[in-house]
Amino acid sequence: MISFVDITNFKNHSMRKIALLTLLLAVACIASAQEQSFDMKKFYLKGGYTLKGKNYLGLNDSKTDPNLAKEYWKDNTLTGYNLDLGSLFYINMLNLGEKLHVGIDVNYLTVNYMTNTPKDDEQEGKWWGLYAGSAVGPVITYNVTKSIAFDAYFKVNPTWISTLNFDEDDGFLGLSGMKYKVGINAHLDFLLLSAEFNPGWVIMKNVDYSNEYFGNVGENSDYYENSSQYENPSKKTPLPVFNFNIGFCF
């Protein structure tokens, strides 16, 4: 069960995230209030395929079993998808010429869904995870023509909620986490192509046992092997991924 302390911590984390996003959105609103100096569609919806990054779930952090990640992914298949809804706001007071523009890239909603399936149908360990948040940060756009442009961006990506659920009825829920997005976009008129690296972490608790964290799988493995030598495994679960998207600008 989620305790009162958990709810209080969630509120504290949320207030800090909301304060950060409010500040950056204020900058975006100021930028959007200006007359745009070039013609480009700025509201977008994109989605696509997600690949795990190195050390997903912390499997590479084990000191007692360096082959833990290799053995796990040899027996399991991870499939992922993602969806982003956002806008680009440009700051025209930063005059860098006709082709180069600086602004704020805002994801109102960013969602990542992952599902793991054992390659052996008789083997246990099937699970799925869902992670949802928002993201905001600077973007630099270079316009080749009025309908062709390229972006480079960096965004802070706080997660509002994360969950990981096993078929064996174990479930974990997270109300705090921080990720980041570093990527590039290609605008071809209304079509948007995107590739990004999305590292970071979340903290998830067992929904039935509030003192049990999902944590770092590699460090948990070391702790179970020798709890006296490897104490206090991290509560944070690493979730680095690569996102490849196609979408539309309006």
CORTAMO-V881134 format. One line per field, one symbol per residue. ss: DSSP state (H for helix, E for strand, C for the rest). burial: + if it has 16 or more other C-alpha atoms within 10 Angstrom, else -. A space follows every 50 residues. Layout:
BEGIN
ss->???
burial->???
END
This chain:
BEGIN
ss->CCCHHHHHHHHHHHHHHHHHHHHHHHHHHHHHCCCCCCCCCCEEEEEEEE EECCCHHHHHHCCCCCCHHHHHHHHEEEEEEEEEEEEEEECCCCCCCCCE EEEEEEEEEEEEEEEEEECCCCCCCCEEEEEEEEEEEEEEEEECCCCEEE EEEEEEEEEEEEEEEECCCCEEEEEEEEEEEEEEEEEECCEEEEEEEECE EEEEEECCCCCCECCCHHHHHHHHHCCCCCCCCCCEEECCEEEEEEEEEC
burial->---------+--++--+---+--++-++--++-------++-++++++++ ++++++++++++-----++------+-+-+++++++++++++-------+ +++++++-++++++++++-------++++++++++++++++++----+++ ++++++++++++++++----+++++++++++++++++++-++++++++++ +++++++-----+++++++++++------+--+++++++++++++++++-
END
